[in-house]
C-alpha cells in the first residue's frame, strides 16, 4: 500500500511538472510569436493631424506642422518668377506607444498625392522612391541634412542654392528610425513617444493632408509580461513547496515506519519468546503458537484485513495458548486419555490466558483470543458456552487455525491426519465447531495450496 501510494504521488509530481513545462513553453512560444508579428496601421487625411498620443490604439501617429515657416519662389521653367509660390513646413511625426510593451522597431511610409520637395530630415534615414518614365528610382539617404545630389540617382531641384528632392504624386518615402546612441529613435518604451522631423516645401495654400501614411511596427514583450509565465511560476512554487512537504513527510513517515518495524520486531520477538516457553512444555506441540498465528493471519488477510490490523491479529493469535503456562507438565504431556479432573485443569488454560492478557492494554482485545478460542459455533465449547457471532471474531478465526494445526501435526495421543481427512473434518464441522464462513476460507487456502499439508 505504501509503495503504491509513493508511486501514485511520484506520478502526480511528474504530471504536474509536465504541465508546468508545457505552460511555460506555451508562454515562451506565445511571446516569441507576438514579438515576431508585424503590425500595420494606415492614416490619411485629417486623421494624420489629430493628436492621438493618448489613443486607445496600441500605436498612434500624429503629424503636426510647426508654426514658423518660410517661403521661396520656385521658377521651374526659368520664367523669371520672383513671387514666392512654395512654403516650407517643418513636420513633426510623433509615433506614440500606448502599450506596456516596447516598440522594438518601426518604419513609416508617406505616400504623396501632391507635389512636394524634401529639404531636410533628422533622427533617421529616408528611403526615397521616385517614379520616372524609365522606371522607379530608389535611394536611401542616411541623413538628408548631408544630402549631396551627385551621390544619388534622384530627381532634384535647386532653388536659391538649396538642392531639394522632388516628390511627385504617387512617389513615397520610407522613414527608417535611427539606432545610433546620439539619435536613438527605437526602441520606444511603454507609453513613450518619438518624434522624427522632415522639412518639405509645398505649394502655398496646400499641405500634405491628402497624403497617406502607413506604419509598420513590432513589439518586444518581456516574458514576465505574459500571464501564462506567472501561472507556470506560481505552479512551480506550489510544486516545490509540495515537494519539500512531501520530502519532509516521507522522511518522517520513513522514520516512523522504521521505528514501528523495530518496535514490532521487539514485540514479536518478546511474544515469540514467551510463547516459546509455553510450547517448550510440550515437545509434541512445539511451534504450535507461531503456526496458529500464521494461519490466523492468512485467514484475516483473506477477509480483507491489512496493515497494523493484521499485525495485531497475528500477536493475539500468537498468545492464544499463554494460559498453558499454568498447566502442569504431567497434564500437558500425558500420553493417555485425561481424567475429568485433568481435563478440567487443561480447559482452565483459556481462563488463565484471558486473565494474563487482561492487563495487555496496548494490544486491544488481546484476551479474547486466549479466552474464547475453544468456544464452538454451536455453543458446545468452553469456558462460557458462547455460540455463533456471540463468540468474538478473532476467537472464531483462531479456533479454525488452532484445530487445523492440531490435525496437521503429530500429537502425544495420535499421528497427524491426511490432507483429505483434514478437509473432511473441517467440512463436517462447519456450523458446529467452526464458523462456516471462516471454515470456507480455510478450505480455500488448503485447496489453493497456500497452506502446506503433507499426505
C-alpha positions as CSV (number, residue, x, y, z in Angstrom):
1,X,0.0,0.0,0.0
2,X,2.8,2.4,1.0
3,X,4.7,1.7,-2.2
4,X,1.6,2.1,-4.3
5,X,0.9,5.5,-2.6
6,X,4.5,6.6,-3.2
7,X,4.2,5.6,-6.9
8,X,0.9,7.5,-7.2
9,X,2.5,10.6,-5.6
10,X,5.5,10.3,-7.8
11,X,3.3,10.2,-10.9
12,X,1.3,13.2,-9.6
13,X,4.6,15.2,-9.3
14,X,5.7,14.1,-12.8
15,X,2.3,15.1,-14.3
16,X,2.5,18.4,-12.5
17,X,6.0,19.2,-13.8
18,X,5.0,18.2,-17.3
19,X,2.0,20.6,-17.2
20,X,4.2,23.4,-15.8
21,X,6.8,22.8,-18.6
22,X,4.0,22.8,-21.2
23,X,2.6,26.1,-19.8
24,X,6.0,27.7,-19.6
25,X,6.8,26.6,-23.2
26,X,3.5,27.9,-24.3
27,X,4.2,31.3,-22.8
28,X,7.7,31.4,-24.4
29,X,6.2,30.4,-27.8
30,X,3.4,32.9,-27.4
31,X,5.8,35.8,-26.6
32,X,8.1,34.8,-29.4
33,X,5.3,34.8,-32.0
34,X,4.0,38.1,-30.6
35,X,7.4,39.7,-30.9
36,X,7.9,38.5,-34.4
37,X,4.5,39.6,-35.6
38,X,4.5,42.7,-37.8
39,X,1.6,45.2,-37.3
40,X,0.3,47.8,-39.7
41,X,-1.8,50.9,-39.4
42,X,-2.8,53.4,-42.1
43,X,-3.5,57.1,-41.5
44,X,-4.8,59.5,-44.1
45,X,-6.3,63.0,-44.5
46,X,-7.3,64.8,-41.3
47,X,-6.7,61.6,-39.3
48,X,-2.9,62.2,-39.6
49,X,-3.2,65.6,-37.9
50,X,-5.2,64.5,-34.9
51,X,-3.3,64.4,-31.6
52,X,-3.8,60.7,-30.7
53,X,-1.0,60.2,-28.2
54,X,-3.5,59.1,-25.6
55,X,-5.4,57.0,-28.0
56,X,-6.7,53.6,-27.1
57,X,-4.9,52.3,-30.2
58,X,-1.7,50.4,-29.4
59,X,0.3,52.6,-31.7
60,X,-0.7,56.0,-33.0
61,X,0.9,58.6,-35.3
62,X,0.1,62.3,-35.4
63,X,1.6,64.8,-37.8
64,X,2.0,68.4,-36.7
65,X,3.4,71.3,-38.8
66,X,5.4,73.9,-36.8
67,X,4.1,77.4,-36.8
68,X,7.3,79.0,-38.1
69,X,7.6,78.7,-41.8
70,X,9.3,80.4,-44.7
71,X,8.7,80.6,-48.5
72,X,10.6,80.7,-51.7
73,X,10.0,81.4,-55.4
74,X,10.2,78.2,-57.4
75,X,10.9,79.1,-61.1
76,X,10.6,75.7,-62.7
77,X,10.8,76.9,-66.3
78,X,13.2,79.8,-65.8
79,X,10.4,82.3,-66.5
80,X,11.9,84.9,-64.1
81,X,9.3,84.2,-61.3
82,X,10.1,86.2,-58.2
83,X,6.9,85.8,-56.3
84,X,7.1,83.2,-53.5
85,X,4.9,80.3,-54.5
86,X,6.2,77.4,-52.2
87,X,6.2,77.4,-48.5
88,X,8.5,75.3,-46.2
89,X,6.9,73.3,-43.4
90,X,8.7,71.5,-40.6
91,X,6.5,68.5,-39.9
92,X,6.9,66.5,-36.7
93,X,5.8,62.9,-37.0
94,X,5.0,61.7,-33.4
95,X,4.9,57.9,-33.1
96,X,3.3,57.1,-29.7
97,X,3.5,53.7,-27.9
98,X,0.3,53.3,-25.9
99,X,1.1,49.8,-24.6
100,X,3.1,48.2,-21.8
101,X,5.5,46.7,-24.3
102,X,8.5,48.2,-26.0
103,X,8.1,49.0,-29.7
104,X,11.2,47.2,-30.9
105,X,11.2,48.6,-34.5
106,X,9.1,50.6,-36.8
107,X,9.1,52.3,-40.2
108,X,6.5,54.5,-41.8
109,X,5.7,55.1,-45.4
110,X,4.5,58.5,-46.6
111,X,2.9,58.5,-50.0
112,X,2.3,61.9,-51.6
113,X,-0.8,62.9,-53.5
114,X,0.6,66.4,-54.4
115,X,4.0,67.7,-55.5
116,X,6.4,68.4,-52.6
117,X,10.1,69.0,-52.3
118,X,12.2,67.4,-49.5
119,X,14.6,69.7,-47.8
120,X,15.9,68.1,-44.6
121,X,15.2,65.3,-42.1
122,X,16.7,64.1,-38.8
123,X,17.0,61.1,-36.5
124,X,16.7,58.6,-39.2
125,X,17.3,57.6,-42.8
126,X,14.9,58.2,-45.8
127,X,14.3,55.6,-48.4
128,X,13.2,57.6,-51.5
129,X,11.0,56.1,-54.2
130,X,10.6,58.2,-57.3
131,X,8.6,57.1,-60.3
132,X,10.0,58.1,-63.7
133,X,9.4,57.3,-67.3
134,X,12.2,54.8,-67.2
135,X,11.0,53.1,-64.0
136,X,11.4,53.7,-60.3
137,X,14.4,55.3,-58.7
138,X,15.1,54.0,-55.2
139,X,17.8,55.6,-53.0
140,X,18.4,55.5,-49.3
141,X,19.7,58.7,-47.8
142,X,21.2,58.1,-44.3
143,X,20.9,61.8,-43.3
144,X,19.1,64.3,-45.5
145,X,20.9,67.2,-43.8
146,X,24.1,66.0,-45.5
147,X,22.5,65.2,-48.9
148,X,24.8,65.5,-51.9
149,X,22.9,65.0,-55.2
150,X,25.9,63.8,-57.1
151,X,26.0,60.7,-54.9
152,X,22.4,59.6,-55.7
153,X,20.4,58.9,-58.8
154,X,17.4,61.1,-57.8
155,X,15.5,63.9,-59.5
156,X,16.3,67.1,-57.7
157,X,15.5,70.8,-58.0
158,X,17.8,73.6,-56.9
159,X,16.4,76.9,-55.7
160,X,18.4,79.8,-54.1
161,X,21.4,77.4,-53.9
162,X,19.4,74.7,-51.9
163,X,19.1,71.3,-53.6
164,X,15.8,69.7,-52.9
165,X,14.5,66.2,-53.7
166,X,11.4,66.4,-55.9
167,X,8.4,64.1,-55.0
168,X,5.6,63.9,-57.4
169,X,2.1,62.4,-56.8
170,X,2.5,58.7,-56.2
171,X,6.1,59.0,-55.0
172,X,6.8,58.0,-51.5
173,X,9.4,57.9,-48.8
174,X,10.1,55.3,-46.1
175,X,11.3,56.7,-42.8
176,X,13.8,54.3,-41.1
177,X,14.4,55.4,-37.4
178,X,17.9,56.0,-36.2
179,X,19.5,53.5,-33.8
180,X,22.6,55.5,-33.1
181,X,23.4,56.4,-29.5
182,X,23.1,60.2,-30.2
183,X,19.7,59.9,-32.0
184,X,18.1,56.7,-30.9
185,X,14.5,56.5,-32.0
186,X,13.9,52.8,-31.2
187,X,13.0,51.1,-29.0
188,X,10.1,53.2,-27.9
189,X,9.4,52.5,-24.2
190,X,5.9,51.8,-22.9
191,X,3.7,54.9,-23.0
192,X,6.5,57.0,-24.6
193,X,6.8,58.6,-28.0
194,X,9.5,59.6,-30.5
195,X,9.3,62.5,-32.9
196,X,11.3,62.4,-36.1
197,X,11.0,65.6,-38.3
198,X,11.0,66.3,-42.0
199,X,11.2,69.7,-43.7
200,X,9.4,69.9,-47.1
201,X,8.2,72.6,-49.4
202,X,4.6,72.5,-50.7
203,X,2.7,74.9,-52.9
204,X,1.4,77.9,-50.9
205,X,-2.1,77.2,-49.8
206,X,-1.5,73.4,-49.8
207,X,-0.3,70.9,-47.2
208,X,0.3,67.1,-47.1
209,X,-3.1,66.5,-45.8
210,X,-4.1,64.5,-48.8
211,X,-1.1,62.1,-48.4
212,X,-1.3,58.7,-46.8
213,X,0.9,57.4,-44.0
214,X,1.2,53.7,-43.2
215,X,3.3,52.5,-40.3
216,X,4.7,49.0,-39.8
217,X,6.0,48.1,-36.3
218,X,6.8,45.2,-34.0
219,X,6.7,44.9,-30.3
220,X,9.1,43.4,-27.8
221,X,7.2,41.9,-24.9
222,X,9.1,40.6,-21.9
223,X,8.4,37.0,-20.8
224,X,7.4,38.4,-17.4
225,X,4.6,40.3,-19.1
226,X,2.9,37.1,-20.2
227,X,0.2,35.8,-17.7
228,X,1.0,32.2,-18.6
229,X,4.6,32.7,-17.4
230,X,3.3,33.7,-14.0
231,X,0.9,30.8,-14.0
232,X,3.8,28.4,-14.6
233,X,5.9,30.2,-12.0
234,X,3.2,30.0,-9.3
235,X,2.7,26.3,-10.2
236,X,6.4,25.8,-9.9
237,X,6.4,27.4,-6.4
238,X,3.5,25.3,-5.3
239,X,5.2,22.2,-6.8
240,X,8.4,23.0,-4.9
241,X,6.6,23.6,-1.7
242,X,4.6,20.4,-2.1
243,X,7.8,18.5,-3.0
244,X,9.5,19.9,0.2
245,X,6.5,19.0,2.3
246,X,6.4,15.5,0.7
247,X,10.1,15.0,1.2
248,X,9.8,16.1,4.9
249,X,6.7,14.0,5.4
250,X,8.2,11.0,3.7
251,X,11.3,11.2,5.8
252,X,9.1,11.4,8.9
253,X,7.0,8.5,7.8
254,X,10.1,6.5,6.9
255,X,11.5,7.2,10.4
256,X,8.1,6.3,11.9
257,X,7.9,3.1,9.9
258,X,11.5,2.2,10.8
259,X,10.7,2.8,14.5
260,X,7.3,1.0,14.1
261,X,9.0,-2.0,12.4
262,X,11.7,-2.0,15.2
263,X,9.0,-1.9,17.9
264,X,7.0,-4.6,16.1
265,X,10.1,-6.7,15.9
266,X,10.8,-6.3,19.6
267,X,7.1,-7.0,20.4
268,X,7.1,-10.0,18.1
269,X,10.4,-11.4,19.5
270,X,9.2,-10.9,23.0
271,X,5.9,-12.6,22.4
272,X,7.5,-15.4,20.5
273,X,10.0,-15.9,23.3
274,X,7.1,-16.0,25.8
275,X,5.1,-18.4,23.7
276,X,8.3,-20.5,23.1
277,X,8.4,-21.1,26.9
278,X,4.8,-22.4,26.7
279,X,5.4,-24.6,23.6
280,X,8.6,-26.0,25.2
281,X,6.5,-27.5,28.0
282,X,5.1,-30.0,25.4
283,X,7.6,-31.2,22.7
284,X,4.7,-32.5,20.7
285,X,3.2,-29.0,20.2
286,X,6.5,-27.1,19.8
287,X,6.0,-24.2,17.3
288,X,2.2,-24.6,17.6
289,X,1.6,-21.0,18.7
290,X,3.5,-19.5,15.9
291,X,1.9,-21.7,13.3
292,X,-1.6,-20.8,14.6
293,X,-0.7,-17.2,14.4
294,X,0.5,-17.5,10.8
295,X,-2.7,-19.4,9.7
296,X,-4.9,-16.9,11.6
297,X,-3.2,-14.0,9.8
298,X,-3.7,-15.7,6.5
299,X,-7.4,-16.1,7.2
300,X,-7.7,-12.5,8.3
301,X,-5.9,-11.3,5.1
302,X,-8.5,-13.2,3.0
303,X,-11.2,-11.5,5.0
304,X,-9.8,-8.1,4.0
305,X,-7.7,-7.1,6.9
306,X,-4.4,-5.3,6.2
307,X,-1.5,-3.3,7.8
308,X,-1.5,-2.9,11.5
309,X,-4.7,-4.9,11.9
310,X,-3.0,-8.0,10.6
311,X,-0.1,-7.4,12.9
312,X,-2.5,-7.2,15.9
313,X,-4.4,-10.3,14.8
314,X,-1.1,-12.2,14.5
315,X,0.0,-11.2,18.0
316,X,-3.3,-12.1,19.6
317,X,-3.2,-15.5,17.9
318,X,0.4,-15.9,19.0
319,X,-0.7,-15.5,22.6
320,X,-3.8,-17.7,22.4
321,X,-2.3,-20.6,24.5
322,X,-0.5,-18.4,27.0
323,X,-2.7,-19.8,29.8
324,X,-0.9,-23.2,29.4
325,X,1.9,-21.7,31.4
326,X,-0.1,-22.6,34.5
327,X,-1.0,-26.2,33.4
328,X,1.2,-28.9,34.9
329,X,3.6,-30.7,32.6
330,X,2.1,-34.0,33.7
331,X,-1.2,-33.0,32.2
332,X,0.2,-31.4,29.1
333,X,2.4,-34.4,28.3
334,X,0.2,-37.2,29.4
335,X,0.2,-39.8,26.6
336,X,-3.1,-41.4,27.5
337,X,-6.6,-40.1,28.0
338,X,-7.1,-37.3,30.5
339,X,-9.3,-37.8,33.6
340,X,-12.2,-35.5,34.1
341,X,-10.1,-33.6,36.7
342,X,-7.2,-33.3,34.4
343,X,-9.4,-32.2,31.5
344,X,-10.8,-29.5,33.8
345,X,-7.3,-28.4,34.5
346,X,-6.5,-28.4,30.8
347,X,-9.6,-26.4,29.9
348,X,-8.7,-23.8,32.6
349,X,-5.9,-22.5,30.4
350,X,-8.4,-20.4,28.5
351,X,-9.5,-18.6,31.6
352,X,-5.9,-18.2,32.8
353,X,-4.9,-16.9,29.4
354,X,-7.7,-14.3,29.4
355,X,-6.6,-13.2,32.9
356,X,-3.0,-12.9,31.9
357,X,-3.7,-10.8,28.9
358,X,-6.3,-8.6,30.6
359,X,-3.6,-6.2,31.6
360,X,-2.2,-6.1,28.0
361,X,-3.7,-2.7,27.2
362,X,-1.5,-1.8,24.2
363,X,-3.0,-4.9,22.3
364,X,-6.7,-4.3,22.2
365,X,-8.9,-7.3,23.0
366,X,-5.8,-9.4,23.4
367,X,-7.5,-11.6,25.9
368,X,-10.4,-12.6,23.6
369,X,-8.3,-15.0,21.6
370,X,-7.0,-16.8,24.6
371,X,-10.3,-16.9,26.5
372,X,-12.7,-17.9,23.7
373,X,-10.7,-19.9,21.1
374,X,-12.2,-23.2,22.4
375,X,-15.8,-22.0,22.1
376,X,-17.8,-23.8,19.5
377,X,-20.1,-22.1,16.9
378,X,-23.0,-24.4,18.0
379,X,-22.5,-23.4,21.7
380,X,-20.9,-26.6,22.9
381,X,-17.5,-25.2,23.7
382,X,-15.8,-23.8,26.8
383,X,-15.3,-21.8,29.1
384,X,-18.7,-20.0,28.7
385,X,-20.6,-21.9,26.1
386,X,-21.0,-19.0,23.7
387,X,-22.4,-19.6,20.3
388,X,-22.5,-18.0,16.8
389,X,-21.4,-14.4,16.4
390,X,-21.6,-14.0,20.2
391,X,-18.1,-15.5,20.0
392,X,-15.6,-12.7,19.2
393,X,-14.5,-12.9,15.6
394,X,-10.8,-13.2,16.4
395,X,-11.6,-16.2,18.6
396,X,-13.6,-17.8,15.7
397,X,-10.6,-17.3,13.4
398,X,-8.1,-18.8,15.9
399,X,-10.5,-21.7,16.5
400,X,-10.2,-22.8,12.9
401,X,-6.5,-22.2,12.7
402,X,-5.8,-24.0,16.0
403,X,-7.9,-27.0,15.0
404,X,-6.2,-27.2,11.6
405,X,-2.7,-27.2,13.2
406,X,-3.8,-29.8,15.8
407,X,-4.9,-32.1,12.9
408,X,-1.8,-31.3,10.8
409,X,0.8,-32.2,13.5
410,X,1.7,-35.2,15.5
411,X,0.3,-35.3,19.0
412,X,1.1,-37.4,22.0
413,X,-2.2,-39.2,21.6
414,X,-2.2,-39.7,17.8
415,X,-0.5,-39.2,14.4
416,X,-1.3,-36.2,12.2
417,X,-4.2,-36.6,9.8
418,X,-4.0,-36.7,6.0
419,X,-4.9,-33.8,3.8
420,X,-8.2,-35.4,2.7
421,X,-9.1,-36.2,6.3
422,X,-8.4,-32.6,7.5
423,X,-10.6,-31.2,4.7
424,X,-13.3,-33.7,5.5
425,X,-13.2,-32.8,9.3
426,X,-13.4,-29.0,8.5
427,X,-16.3,-29.6,6.1
428,X,-18.2,-31.7,8.5
429,X,-17.8,-29.3,11.4
430,X,-18.9,-26.2,9.6
431,X,-21.7,-24.7,11.6
432,X,-20.9,-27.0,14.6
433,X,-17.4,-26.3,15.8
434,X,-16.5,-23.7,13.2
435,X,-17.9,-20.5,11.8
436,X,-19.0,-21.6,8.3
437,X,-17.6,-18.6,6.6
438,X,-14.2,-18.8,8.3
439,X,-14.1,-22.6,7.6
440,X,-14.7,-22.0,3.9
441,X,-11.8,-19.5,3.9
442,X,-9.5,-22.1,5.5
443,X,-10.7,-24.7,3.0
444,X,-10.0,-22.3,0.1
445,X,-6.4,-21.8,1.4
446,X,-6.0,-25.6,1.6
447,X,-7.3,-26.2,-1.8
448,X,-5.2,-23.4,-3.4
449,X,-2.1,-24.9,-1.8
450,X,-1.4,-21.7,0.3
451,X,-1.3,-23.8,3.5
452,X,1.2,-26.7,3.3
453,X,-0.3,-30.1,4.1
454,X,1.6,-33.4,3.7
455,X,-0.1,-36.5,2.7
